[in-house]
Amino acid sequence: MRMAWVAFLIGAMATQVLGGPHLVLYSQGLALVEETRSFELSTEGTLRLDRIPHQVLLDSLTLDGVTVLSLVSTLPNRITPDGLIGEIVQVVSGGETIKGRLISANEDVLVLATDAGLVTLNGYQKLIAPLPERKSVEVAYRTEEPGTRELLLRYLTRGLSWQAHYRAVLGEDDFTLVGLAELRNDTGVGYSGARVDLIAGQVYTPAGAGVTPVVRALAPSMAPEARPSQAYEYHRYSLPQAVDLPPGTVFVPYLVTSLPYERVYRFRGGPVETVLKFVNSDSPLPAGEVTVYDEGGSLFIGSASIGHTPVGEEVALTIGVAFDLTGERTQVFHVGLGEDLYRDTYRVVIRSAKDEPVVVEDWETFSGSWQITHSSLPFEQVDAHTVKFLLEVPAGGEAELTYTVEWRY
């Protein structure tokens, strides 16, 4: 039986990947990979799966169509010095650490290309090399259907993930929102012609973390749009076109929509900020950064981040500070009323150098239990600790608000 396994292993080492893989990417640095591969199967034996990412979660690997008896992970031959030729390594020799690209390795003699030139080391104590990015997995199996078979390989791996980015271009009443998916591949394994699903939502993943690579490519900006669908308690965006995902980062447009918006000014005690408000009336928006442009896209005017935003939720993007508006808040009265109760009076003044009148929202926040006993303007309670006043500021003038609040810790 042992000889039969060895003989079969020699013939089974070369496997063929059929068609494009299917990648389900999560923003937490994880992906579910599905590939169909062709094998020559005996009744039982061992298959060698090549091109497996080093960050694979081995306990997640399955091979549909056979009974898996065991899984053994093996590192490639590059872990020996001659297999590291071309890599950046660190060599400890004579108490000194030398870093460079390994040019040759012959027994105990190493040649490194360093910043100072070629260095030949005759004998060394330690060689430190980067961890291999891919490995092989040997699968002991049994099947009742020998012959040429196509089997579905499925595994979870770190080093594959995605993140949403948005580009908003303002019009007179509406703005165009383009969603870009940043697909990150730090596995060392390239995936060609992949069908890609993007999962939006907070998914708890196994322990460990991936690494962010550098940007390698930019996809065309007019790719077909992906529409979301429900995936358990999350949302799935299935990209309508196949994607080549080499090591690095690819940006792929996945969402285009137009939404009405409102520009408001908001004062919270510091500078008067510019805020864009809109209601997400089209489709779920995964969390990401929004860069905002005006004048048809030729003027960048600010950026802000959004969390996962379902349909119907209001979004406020604070993108910058209004140059011609200033605000000032002053405490004009404070007294203790006993039993940890206090009374404060504040004056808020908004000044404008604009040529037209504007409305500024003044947001006031209180701690503990509180009650506004007097105010010169009406207010709206935003939440348990925040109220909002609207100050109508004339062109080149100022508006004032006074209010009194009683509060206790």
C-alpha positions as CSV (number, residue, x, y, z in Angstrom):
1,M,0.0,0.0,0.0
2,R,2.9,2.4,0.8
3,M,4.4,1.9,-2.6
4,A,1.1,2.5,-4.3
5,W,0.8,5.8,-2.5
6,V,4.3,6.9,-3.5
7,A,3.7,6.0,-7.2
8,F,0.4,7.8,-7.2
9,L,1.9,10.9,-5.6
10,I,4.4,11.2,-8.4
11,G,1.5,11.2,-11.0
12,A,-0.8,13.5,-9.0
13,M,1.6,16.4,-8.3
14,A,0.6,18.3,-11.4
15,T,-3.0,19.4,-11.0
16,Q,-4.9,21.6,-13.4
17,V,-7.1,24.6,-12.2
18,L,-10.2,24.7,-14.4
19,G,-11.9,28.0,-15.2
20,G,-11.6,31.0,-12.9
21,P,-11.7,30.8,-9.1
22,H,-14.5,32.2,-7.0
23,L,-13.4,34.7,-4.3
24,V,-15.6,35.9,-1.4
25,L,-13.7,38.9,0.1
26,Y,-14.3,40.3,3.6
27,S,-13.0,43.7,4.7
28,Q,-11.5,42.1,7.9
29,G,-8.6,40.6,5.9
30,L,-10.1,37.2,5.0
31,A,-11.4,35.5,1.9
32,L,-13.1,32.2,1.0
33,V,-11.6,30.8,-2.1
34,E,-13.2,28.2,-4.4
35,E,-11.4,26.5,-7.3
36,T,-12.2,23.5,-9.5
37,R,-9.2,21.4,-10.2
38,S,-8.8,18.2,-12.3
39,F,-7.1,15.1,-10.7
40,E,-6.3,11.5,-11.7
41,L,-7.7,9.6,-8.8
42,S,-7.0,6.0,-7.5
43,T,-9.2,4.3,-5.0
44,E,-7.0,5.8,-2.4
45,G,-3.8,7.9,-2.4
46,T,-2.3,11.3,-1.8
47,L,-2.9,14.5,-3.7
48,R,-0.5,17.4,-3.7
49,L,-2.2,20.8,-3.9
50,D,0.2,23.5,-5.1
51,R,-0.3,27.3,-5.2
52,I,-1.9,27.4,-1.8
53,P,-1.3,30.7,0.1
54,H,0.9,30.5,3.2
55,Q,-1.8,32.3,5.2
56,V,-4.4,29.6,4.5
57,L,-6.4,28.4,7.5
58,L,-5.7,24.7,7.0
59,D,-8.6,23.6,9.2
60,S,-11.0,25.2,6.6
61,L,-9.7,23.4,3.6
62,T,-12.1,21.0,2.0
63,L,-12.0,18.9,-1.2
64,D,-15.5,18.0,-2.3
65,G,-16.0,14.6,-4.0
66,V,-13.5,12.5,-2.0
67,T,-13.2,11.4,1.6
68,V,-10.3,13.3,3.1
69,L,-8.2,11.2,5.6
70,S,-5.5,13.8,6.5
71,L,-4.0,17.1,5.5
72,V,-0.3,17.9,5.7
73,S,1.2,21.3,5.0
74,T,4.6,21.4,3.3
75,L,6.9,24.3,2.6
76,P,8.6,24.7,-0.8
77,N,12.3,24.1,-1.4
78,R,13.1,27.8,-1.2
79,I,13.5,27.4,2.6
80,T,17.0,26.1,1.9
81,P,19.8,28.7,1.1
82,D,19.9,27.8,-2.7
83,G,16.2,28.2,-2.8
84,L,16.4,31.7,-1.5
85,I,18.5,33.1,-4.4
86,G,17.1,36.5,-5.4
87,E,15.5,37.2,-2.0
88,I,16.5,39.9,0.5
89,V,18.0,38.1,3.5
90,Q,19.9,39.0,6.6
91,V,23.1,37.0,7.4
92,V,24.7,36.9,10.8
93,S,28.5,36.3,10.4
94,G,31.3,37.0,12.9
95,G,28.9,38.8,15.2
96,E,27.8,41.2,12.4
97,T,24.4,41.3,10.6
98,I,24.6,41.9,6.9
99,K,21.5,42.6,4.8
100,G,21.4,42.2,1.0
101,R,20.0,40.2,-1.9
102,L,21.3,36.7,-2.0
103,I,23.2,36.2,-5.4
104,S,24.6,32.7,-4.8
105,A,24.7,30.0,-2.2
106,N,27.3,27.2,-2.4
107,E,27.7,25.1,0.8
108,D,28.9,27.6,3.4
109,V,29.8,30.4,1.0
110,L,27.2,33.1,0.4
111,V,27.3,36.1,-2.0
112,L,25.2,39.1,-1.1
113,A,24.5,42.2,-3.2
114,T,24.4,45.0,-0.6
115,D,24.3,48.8,-0.7
116,A,28.1,48.8,-0.3
117,G,28.6,46.2,-3.1
118,L,29.0,42.5,-3.4
119,V,29.9,40.7,-0.1
120,T,31.2,37.2,0.0
121,L,30.7,35.3,3.3
122,N,32.7,32.1,4.0
123,G,30.8,30.6,6.9
124,Y,27.9,32.1,8.8
125,Q,26.0,31.6,12.1
126,K,22.4,32.5,11.0
127,L,20.5,33.3,7.8
128,I,17.2,35.1,8.2
129,A,14.8,35.0,5.2
130,P,11.2,36.1,4.5
131,L,8.5,33.5,5.2
132,P,7.4,31.7,2.0
133,E,4.2,33.2,0.6
134,R,2.9,30.0,-0.8
135,K,3.0,26.3,0.1
136,S,1.7,22.9,-0.8
137,V,-0.8,20.7,1.0
138,E,-0.7,16.9,0.8
139,V,-4.2,15.4,1.0
140,A,-4.6,11.7,1.9
141,Y,-7.9,10.6,0.5
142,R,-10.2,7.7,-0.4
143,T,-12.9,7.5,-3.1
144,E,-15.3,5.0,-4.7
145,E,-15.1,6.8,-8.1
146,P,-11.5,6.6,-9.4
147,G,-10.4,8.1,-12.7
148,T,-10.2,11.7,-14.0
149,R,-12.3,13.8,-11.7
150,E,-13.0,17.5,-11.3
151,L,-13.0,18.4,-7.6
152,L,-14.0,21.6,-5.8
153,L,-11.3,22.9,-3.6
154,R,-12.4,25.4,-0.9
155,Y,-10.4,27.2,1.8
156,L,-10.2,30.4,3.9
157,T,-7.1,32.5,3.7
158,R,-5.8,35.7,5.1
159,G,-4.0,38.2,2.9
160,L,-7.1,38.8,0.7
161,S,-9.6,41.5,1.6
162,W,-11.5,44.5,0.3
163,Q,-12.3,48.1,1.4
164,A,-14.9,50.5,0.0
165,H,-13.9,54.0,-1.2
166,Y,-16.3,56.6,-2.6
167,R,-16.0,59.6,-5.0
168,A,-18.8,62.1,-4.8
169,V,-19.2,64.8,-7.5
170,L,-21.6,67.6,-6.5
171,G,-24.3,68.9,-8.9
172,E,-26.8,71.7,-8.2
173,D,-29.2,69.6,-6.3
174,D,-27.9,66.0,-6.6
175,F,-24.5,64.4,-6.4
176,T,-23.1,61.4,-8.2
177,L,-21.6,58.8,-5.9
178,V,-19.2,56.2,-7.4
179,G,-18.2,53.3,-5.1
180,L,-14.7,51.8,-5.7
181,A,-13.8,48.5,-4.2
182,E,-10.1,48.2,-3.2
183,L,-9.2,44.5,-3.7
184,R,-6.0,43.7,-1.7
185,N,-4.0,40.5,-2.4
186,D,-1.0,39.9,-0.1
187,T,-1.0,36.1,-0.5
188,G,1.8,35.8,-3.0
189,V,-0.6,33.8,-5.2
190,G,-2.3,35.4,-8.2
191,Y,-5.9,34.7,-9.2
192,S,-6.8,35.2,-12.9
193,G,-10.4,35.6,-14.2
194,A,-11.8,35.4,-10.7
195,R,-15.5,35.8,-9.9
196,V,-15.5,38.1,-6.9
197,D,-18.2,38.7,-4.2
198,L,-17.7,41.5,-1.7
199,I,-19.3,41.0,1.7
200,A,-20.2,44.3,3.5
201,G,-20.7,44.0,7.2
202,Q,-18.8,43.3,10.4
203,V,-17.9,39.6,10.5
204,Y,-16.1,38.1,13.4
205,T,-13.1,36.1,12.0
206,P,-10.6,33.6,13.4
207,A,-7.6,35.1,15.3
208,G,-4.8,36.7,13.4
209,A,-4.5,39.6,10.9
210,G,-3.5,40.2,7.3
211,V,-1.0,42.7,5.9
212,T,-1.8,45.6,3.6
213,P,0.2,45.5,0.3
214,V,1.1,48.3,-2.1
215,V,-1.1,49.5,-5.0
216,R,-0.4,47.7,-8.2
217,A,-3.1,48.5,-10.7
218,L,-6.2,50.5,-11.4
219,A,-9.3,49.1,-13.1
220,P,-11.2,51.0,-15.7
221,S,-13.6,53.6,-14.3
222,M,-16.7,52.6,-16.4
223,A,-17.0,48.9,-15.2
224,P,-20.6,47.5,-14.9
225,E,-22.3,48.1,-11.7
226,A,-22.8,45.5,-9.0
227,R,-26.1,45.4,-7.2
228,P,-26.3,44.2,-3.6
229,S,-28.1,41.1,-2.3
230,Q,-28.7,39.7,1.1
231,A,-26.1,37.3,2.5
232,Y,-27.1,36.1,6.0
233,E,-27.0,39.3,8.2
234,Y,-24.7,41.1,5.7
235,H,-24.8,42.4,2.1
236,R,-23.2,40.9,-0.9
237,Y,-21.9,42.8,-3.9
238,S,-21.2,40.4,-6.8
239,L,-18.9,42.0,-9.4
240,P,-20.5,41.5,-12.8
241,Q,-17.1,41.1,-14.6
242,A,-14.2,38.7,-14.0
243,V,-11.2,40.2,-12.2
244,D,-7.5,39.5,-12.5
245,L,-6.1,39.8,-9.0
246,P,-2.3,39.5,-9.0
247,P,-0.3,40.3,-5.8
248,G,-0.9,43.9,-4.9
249,T,-4.1,46.1,-5.1
250,V,-6.7,46.6,-7.8
251,F,-9.5,49.2,-7.7
252,V,-12.8,48.1,-9.3
253,P,-15.9,50.3,-9.5
254,Y,-18.9,48.5,-8.1
255,L,-21.6,51.1,-7.4
256,V,-22.9,54.3,-9.2
257,T,-25.9,56.3,-7.9
258,S,-27.3,59.8,-7.8
259,L,-28.7,61.2,-4.6
260,P,-30.1,64.6,-3.5
261,Y,-28.1,66.5,-0.9
262,E,-28.2,69.5,1.3
263,R,-25.3,71.7,2.3
264,V,-25.4,73.0,5.9
265,Y,-23.1,74.9,8.3
266,R,-22.6,73.5,11.8
267,F,-21.1,75.1,14.9
268,R,-20.1,72.9,17.9
269,G,-17.9,75.4,19.8
270,G,-15.0,75.4,17.4
271,P,-14.8,76.4,13.8
272,V,-18.0,76.6,11.7
273,E,-17.9,73.4,9.6
274,T,-19.3,72.6,6.2
275,V,-21.5,69.5,6.2
276,L,-23.2,67.7,3.4
277,K,-26.4,65.9,4.4
278,F,-28.2,63.3,2.4
279,V,-30.5,60.3,2.9
280,N,-29.3,57.0,1.5
281,S,-32.3,56.1,-0.7
282,D,-30.6,53.8,-3.2
283,S,-28.7,50.8,-1.8
284,P,-26.7,49.8,1.3
285,L,-23.3,51.6,1.5
286,P,-20.4,49.7,3.0
287,A,-18.2,51.7,5.4
288,G,-15.4,53.7,3.7
289,E,-13.9,57.1,3.0
290,V,-15.8,59.6,0.8
291,T,-13.8,62.2,-1.2
292,V,-16.0,65.1,-2.4
293,Y,-15.5,67.2,-5.5
294,D,-17.2,70.2,-7.0
295,E,-17.2,72.0,-10.3
296,G,-17.8,68.8,-12.3
297,G,-15.0,67.0,-10.4
298,S,-12.2,69.6,-11.1
299,L,-12.2,70.9,-7.5
300,F,-11.5,68.7,-4.4
301,I,-13.4,70.2,-1.4
302,G,-12.9,67.6,1.4
303,S,-13.4,64.1,2.6
304,A,-15.1,62.2,5.4
305,S,-15.8,58.6,6.4
306,I,-19.1,56.8,6.7
307,G,-20.0,53.7,8.6
308,H,-22.1,50.8,7.2
309,T,-25.1,52.7,6.0
310,P,-28.4,50.9,5.3
311,V,-31.1,52.2,3.0
312,G,-33.1,55.1,4.5
313,E,-30.5,56.3,6.9
314,E,-29.4,60.0,7.0
315,V,-25.7,60.7,6.4
316,A,-23.8,63.8,7.4
317,L,-20.4,64.3,5.9
318,T,-18.2,67.0,7.7
319,I,-15.8,67.9,4.9
320,G,-14.2,71.2,6.0
321,V,-14.4,74.6,7.6
322,A,-16.3,77.6,6.2
323,F,-13.8,80.3,5.6
324,D,-16.2,83.3,5.9
325,L,-18.1,82.1,9.0
326,T,-16.8,82.3,12.6
327,G,-18.5,81.3,15.9
328,E,-18.0,82.1,19.5
329,R,-19.5,80.5,22.6
330,T,-19.2,82.4,26.0
331,Q,-20.4,81.4,29.4
332,V,-21.9,84.5,30.9
333,F,-23.4,83.1,34.1
334,H,-22.8,80.2,36.5
335,V,-24.3,79.5,39.9
336,G,-24.7,76.5,42.2
337,L,-28.3,75.8,43.4
338,G,-27.4,73.2,45.9
339,E,-27.7,69.4,45.9
340,D,-25.3,69.2,42.9
341,L,-27.6,71.3,40.8
342,Y,-26.2,74.1,38.7
343,R,-27.5,76.9,36.4
344,D,-25.4,78.2,33.4
345,T,-26.2,80.8,30.8
346,Y,-24.4,80.9,27.5
347,R,-24.2,83.3,24.6
348,V,-23.4,82.1,21.1
349,V,-22.5,84.5,18.3
350,I,-22.1,83.6,14.6
351,R,-20.4,86.2,12.4
352,S,-20.5,86.1,8.6
353,A,-18.4,87.8,5.8
354,K,-20.5,86.3,3.1
355,D,-22.5,88.2,0.5
356,E,-25.7,86.3,1.1
357,P,-27.6,85.3,4.3
358,V,-27.0,81.8,5.6
359,V,-28.4,79.5,8.3
360,V,-26.0,77.9,10.8
361,E,-26.8,75.0,13.0
362,D,-25.6,75.4,16.6
363,W,-25.2,72.0,18.4
364,E,-25.0,72.2,22.2
365,T,-24.1,69.1,24.2
366,F,-24.9,68.6,27.9
367,S,-23.8,65.9,30.4
368,G,-25.7,64.4,33.3
369,S,-29.4,65.3,33.6
370,W,-30.3,68.7,32.2
371,Q,-33.2,71.1,31.3
372,I,-33.1,74.2,29.2
373,T,-35.1,76.8,31.2
374,H,-34.8,79.7,28.8
375,S,-33.6,80.3,25.2
376,S,-33.9,83.2,22.8
377,L,-34.4,80.7,19.9
378,P,-36.4,77.5,19.6
379,F,-34.4,74.3,19.6
380,E,-34.7,70.6,18.5
381,Q,-33.4,67.8,20.7
382,V,-31.1,65.6,18.6
383,D,-30.4,62.9,21.2
384,A,-30.3,62.4,25.0
385,H,-27.5,64.9,25.4
386,T,-27.6,67.2,22.4
387,V,-29.9,70.0,21.1
388,K,-29.8,72.0,17.9
389,F,-30.5,75.7,17.3
390,L,-30.8,77.4,13.9
391,L,-29.2,80.9,13.7
392,E,-30.2,83.0,10.6
393,V,-27.1,85.0,9.9
394,P,-27.5,88.1,7.6
395,A,-25.0,88.9,4.8
396,G,-21.9,90.6,6.4
397,G,-23.5,90.5,9.8
398,E,-24.0,88.4,12.9
399,A,-26.6,86.4,14.8
400,E,-26.8,85.8,18.5
401,L,-28.3,83.1,20.7
402,T,-28.6,83.0,24.5
403,Y,-29.9,80.1,26.6
404,T,-30.0,79.0,30.2
405,V,-29.6,75.3,31.3
406,E,-30.0,73.7,34.7
407,W,-28.0,70.5,35.1
408,R,-26.6,68.0,37.6
409,Y,-24.1,65.2,37.4
